[in-house]
């Protein structure tokens, strides 16, 4: 009979992992009945804990609490310290979900005491994180800060990078609540440093996934940061704030930067080949020697430095290149339909084969009279 119960228990785990919560609940309830008949108290407790998790997933919080409480009672009866700690943690978490933060603190404090008694660093880390969340909700910022700092210290000790990121992110929220913007920025830079470390250690080659692992928001968290020389291939920066970010020598091949704000960013020698820069803002950006053989429709590059940039075969319809420095840049075979190039420095620029229909040229450096006539013949509007 125990073998049947064990199979039902395993079946419930498989079903739960596949989000079949009702089916998992049935499997665990059947297993529980057998464990009760066989007086297997330890397995009863563990199964009740799982039943509580299933009820919680099904939003039946009252039955979840009852199941966790039964698990706690059994664990205490048989002196199963590990089970007792898990039950306390589950009770703390569910009361937090129910916004009963005082009750959450009571159970998490007991959870922490049990984890300390058994020297379970992972459990200590979890309890500290939960206490930080609850105290933050209660407006006890100093206590929240203390528990997050302890979580961070343990996470560093056991190389739990995800927990390090979570602790730093939550500390940022605490300092935000306290109005300490300097500390918020400092903590964010620590998260970025961890992400760069993971990338250098080849924990993965997808910077988007690594950033999310350490609780960074690609849309909001990188403005003004140093991402120079980093492999950001395929990175998803759609609509991201990257103002004044240092991306010099970065590999941004096939990165999605559509709608991103890169105003004032340093992209010197960056590789943006086949990146998506639709509707991006690059006002005043440094793109000298950058590889821009890519799509830039409607992008605003006004006042940008594009000296010696490679824009050959680039797609730039209706982009703004007002007052840009395109000296010695290659625009060979580029699509410049409707592009405003007023005030652009075109000294030494290669426009061979470029599509110039309705492109606007006015007060440009580096355009001879013969060149003006050629541009007009290609459908451009040229003002002297």
C-alpha positions in Angstrom: 0.0 0.0 0.0 2.9 2.4 0.8 4.2 1.8 -2.8 0.8 2.8 -4.2 0.8 5.9 -2.0 4.3 6.8 -3.0 3.3 6.6 -6.7 0.3 8.8 -6.1 2.5 11.3 -4.3 4.9 11.4 -7.3 2.0 11.6 -9.7 0.8 14.7 -7.8 4.1 16.4 -8.1 4.2 15.8 -11.8 0.6 17.1 -12.1 1.4 20.2 -10.0 4.5 21.0 -12.1 2.3 20.9 -15.2 -0.3 23.3 -13.5 -2.9 20.5 -13.1 -3.6 21.7 -9.6 -7.0 20.0 -9.1 -5.6 16.6 -10.4 -2.6 17.0 -8.1 -4.9 17.7 -5.1 -6.8 14.5 -5.8 -3.6 12.4 -6.1 -2.2 13.8 -2.8 -5.5 13.3 -1.0 -5.6 9.6 -2.1 -2.0 9.2 -1.0 -2.8 10.8 2.4 -5.6 8.3 3.0 -3.2 5.4 2.5 -0.5 7.0 4.7 -3.1 7.6 7.5 -4.2 3.9 7.3 -0.5 2.8 7.6 0.2 5.4 10.4 3.0 6.8 8.4 3.1 10.1 10.2 6.1 11.6 8.4 4.6 11.1 5.0 1.2 12.4 6.3 2.9 15.6 7.2 4.7 16.1 3.9 1.6 15.2 1.9 -0.5 17.7 3.9 2.1 20.4 3.1 1.7 19.6 -0.6 -2.1 19.6 -0.3 -1.8 23.0 1.2 0.2 24.2 -1.8 -2.4 22.8 -4.2 -5.2 24.6 -2.3 -3.2 27.8 -2.4 -2.7 27.5 -6.2 -6.5 27.0 -6.5 -7.0 30.2 -4.3 -8.7 28.2 -1.5 -6.7 29.9 1.2 -8.7 28.7 4.2 -8.2 25.0 3.3 -4.6 25.8 2.5 -4.1 27.3 6.0 -5.8 24.3 7.6 -3.5 21.8 5.7 -0.4 23.8 6.6 -1.4 23.9 10.2 -2.0 20.1 10.2 1.4 19.6 8.7 2.9 21.8 11.4 1.2 19.9 14.2 2.4 16.5 12.9 5.9 17.8 12.3 6.0 19.0 15.9 4.6 15.7 17.3 7.2 13.6 15.6 10.0 16.3 16.1 10.6 16.7 12.3 12.4 20.0 12.4 12.7 20.3 8.6 9.0 19.7 8.2 8.2 22.2 11.0 10.3 24.8 9.3 8.6 24.3 5.9 5.1 24.5 7.4 6.0 27.7 9.3 7.3 29.2 6.1 4.2 28.2 4.1 2.0 29.7 6.8 4.0 32.9 6.7 3.8 33.1 3.0 0.1 32.6 2.7 -0.7 35.2 5.4 1.5 37.6 3.4 -0.5 36.8 0.3 -3.7 37.6 2.3 -2.1 40.9 3.4 -2.1 39.9 7.0 1.5 41.1 7.5 1.6 40.9 11.3 0.6 37.3 11.2 3.1 36.7 8.4 5.9 38.1 10.6 4.9 35.9 13.5 5.2 32.7 11.4 8.4 33.8 9.5 10.1 34.7 12.8 9.4 31.1 14.0 10.6 29.8 10.6 13.8 31.8 10.9 14.4 30.5 14.4 14.0 26.9 13.2 16.3 27.4 10.2 19.0 28.9 12.5 18.6 26.0 14.8 19.2 23.5 12.0 21.9 25.7 10.4 19.9 25.6 7.1 21.4 28.6 5.3 19.0 28.3 2.3 16.0 28.4 4.7 17.5 31.3 6.7 17.9 33.2 3.4 14.2 32.5 2.5 13.0 33.5 5.9 15.0 36.8 5.8 13.6 37.6 2.4 10.0 37.0 3.6 10.5 39.0 6.7 11.9 41.9 4.6 8.9 41.9 2.4 6.5 41.8 5.4 8.3 44.6 7.4 8.4 46.7 4.2 4.6 46.4 3.9 4.3 47.3 7.5 6.3 50.5 6.9 9.1 49.2 9.2 11.9 50.2 6.7 14.8 49.8 9.1 13.8 46.2 9.9 13.1 45.4 6.2 16.6 46.7 5.4 18.2 44.6 8.1 16.6 41.3 6.9 17.4 42.0 3.2 21.0 42.8 4.1 21.2 39.4 5.9 19.6 37.7 2.9 22.1 39.3 0.6 25.1 38.2 2.8 24.0 34.6 2.9 23.2 34.6 -0.9 26.7 35.8 -1.6 28.1 33.1 0.7 26.3 30.3 -1.1 26.6 31.8 -4.6 22.8 32.2 -5.0 22.8 34.9 -7.7 19.1 35.0 -8.1 18.6 35.7 -4.4 21.4 38.3 -4.5 19.5 40.1 -7.3 16.2 39.8 -5.4 17.7 41.2 -2.2 19.3 44.1 -4.0 16.1 44.9 -5.9 14.0 44.8 -2.7 16.6 47.0 -0.9 16.2 49.4 -3.8 12.5 49.5 -3.1 13.1 50.2 0.6 15.5 53.0 -0.1 13.0 54.4 -2.6 10.4 54.4 0.1 12.9 56.3 2.3 13.6 58.8 -0.6 17.3 57.8 -0.8 17.9 58.0 -4.5 21.7 57.8 -4.2 21.5 54.4 -2.4 18.9 53.2 -5.0 21.4 53.9 -7.8 24.3 52.3 -5.9 22.3 49.1 -5.4 21.2 49.0 -9.0 24.9 49.2 -10.1 25.6 46.2 -7.8 22.9 44.2 -9.7 24.5 45.2 -13.0 27.9 44.2 -11.8 26.5 40.7 -10.9 24.9 40.4 -14.3 28.2 41.3 -16.0 30.1 38.8 -13.8 27.6 36.0 -14.8 28.1 36.9 -18.4 31.9 36.8 -18.1 31.6 33.4 -16.3 29.5 32.2 -19.2 26.5 31.3 -17.0 24.6 32.0 -20.3 25.1 34.1 -23.4 21.6 35.7 -23.3 22.0 39.0 -21.4 18.2 39.5 -21.3 17.8 36.2 -19.3 20.8 37.0 -17.1 19.5 40.5 -16.3 16.1 39.0 -15.3 17.9 36.4 -13.1 19.3 39.2 -11.0 16.0 41.1 -11.0 17.0 43.9 -13.4 14.5 45.6 -15.6 15.9 46.0 -19.1 13.5 48.8 -19.9 14.3 51.0 -16.9 17.6 50.0 -15.1 20.4 50.7 -17.6 20.3 54.4 -18.3 23.7 55.9 -17.6 25.3 52.6 -16.9 28.6 51.2 -18.3 27.8 48.3 -20.6 30.9 48.8 -22.8 32.4 45.8 -24.5 29.6 43.5 -23.4 28.0 40.8 -25.7 24.4 42.0 -26.0 23.6 39.9 -29.0 19.8 39.3 -29.3 19.2 41.5 -26.2 15.6 42.8 -25.9 15.8 46.5 -25.2 12.4 47.4 -26.7 11.4 50.9 -25.5 14.3 50.9 -23.0 15.7 54.0 -21.4 19.4 53.9 -22.3 20.2 57.6 -22.2 23.9 58.3 -21.7 24.6 54.6 -21.4 28.1 53.5 -22.3 27.8 50.9 -25.1 31.1 51.5 -26.8 32.5 48.3 -28.4 29.3 46.4 -27.4 28.1 43.6 -29.5 24.4 44.5 -30.3 24.0 42.3 -33.4 20.3 41.4 -33.8 19.4 43.3 -30.6 16.0 44.8 -30.5 16.3 48.5 -29.7 13.0 49.6 -31.3 11.6 52.7 -29.6 14.6 52.8 -27.2 15.9 56.1 -26.0 19.7 56.2 -26.6 20.1 59.9 -26.5 23.6 60.9 -25.5 24.6 57.2 -25.4 28.2 56.2 -26.3 28.0 53.7 -29.1 31.5 54.3 -30.4 32.6 51.2 -32.4 29.5 49.3 -31.4 28.3 46.5 -33.6 24.6 47.1 -34.4 24.5 45.0 -37.6 20.9 43.8 -38.1 19.8 45.3 -34.9 16.3 46.8 -34.8 16.4 50.6 -34.3 13.0 51.5 -35.6 11.7 54.7 -34.0 14.7 54.8 -31.7 16.0 58.1 -30.3 19.7 58.7 -30.8 19.9 62.4 -30.3 23.5 63.5 -29.7 24.7 59.8 -29.5 28.2 59.0 -30.3 28.1 56.4 -33.2 31.6 57.0 -34.6 33.0 54.0 -36.3 29.8 52.0 -35.4 28.5 49.2 -37.7 24.9 50.5 -38.5 24.1 48.1 -41.4 20.6 47.8 -40.0 17.1 49.1 -39.9 16.6 52.7 -38.6 13.2 53.9 -40.0 11.9 57.0 -38.3 14.9 57.0 -35.9 16.0 60.4 -34.7 19.8 60.8 -34.9 19.8 64.6 -34.8 23.2 66.0 -33.7 24.7 62.5 -33.5 28.3 61.7 -34.3 28.4 59.2 -37.2 31.9 59.9 -38.3 33.3 56.9 -40.2 30.2 54.8 -39.4 29.2 52.0 -41.7 25.6 52.6 -42.9 26.0 50.8 -46.2 22.6 49.2 -47.2 21.0 50.6 -44.0 17.3 51.2 -44.1 16.5 54.7 -42.9 13.2 56.0 -44.4 11.9 59.1 -42.8 14.8 59.2 -40.2 16.1 62.5 -38.9 19.8 63.1 -39.5 19.8 66.8 -38.8 23.2 68.3 -38.0 24.8 64.9 -37.8 28.5 64.3 -38.5 28.6 61.9 -41.4 32.2 62.7 -42.4 33.9 59.6 -44.0 30.8 57.5 -43.3 29.6 54.9 -45.8 26.0 55.3 -47.0 26.5 53.2 -50.0 23.2 51.6 -51.2 21.4 53.0 -48.1 17.7 53.7 -48.3 17.5 57.4 -47.4 13.9 58.1 -48.6 12.4 61.1 -46.9 15.5 61.5 -44.6 16.2 65.0 -43.3 19.9 65.6 -43.6 19.8 69.4 -43.1 23.1 70.7 -41.6 24.8 67.3 -41.9 28.5 67.2 -42.5 29.0 64.9 -45.5 32.7 65.5 -46.1 34.1 62.3 -47.5 30.8 60.5 -47.1 30.1 57.7 -49.6 26.5 58.1 -51.1 27.1 55.8 -54.1 23.9 53.9 -54.9 21.9 55.5 -52.1 18.2 55.8 -52.6 17.5 59.6 -52.1 13.9 60.2 -53.1 12.5 63.1 -51.1 15.6 63.2 -48.9 16.3 66.8 -47.7 19.8 68.4 -48.0 20.3 71.9 -46.8 23.4 73.8 -45.6 25.6 70.7 -45.8 29.3 70.6 -45.6 31.2 68.5 -48.1 28.8 68.8 -51.1 30.1 70.3 -54.3 27.9 71.9 -57.0 28.3 68.8 -59.1 27.2 66.6 -56.2 24.1 68.8 -55.6 23.1 68.3 -59.2 23.5 64.5 -58.8 21.4 64.5 -55.6 18.6 66.5 -57.3 18.7 64.0 -60.2 18.2 61.2 -57.7 15.0 62.8 -56.4 16.4 64.7 -53.4 15.4 68.2 -52.3 18.6 70.3 -52.1 18.7 73.8 -50.7 21.8 75.9 -51.1 
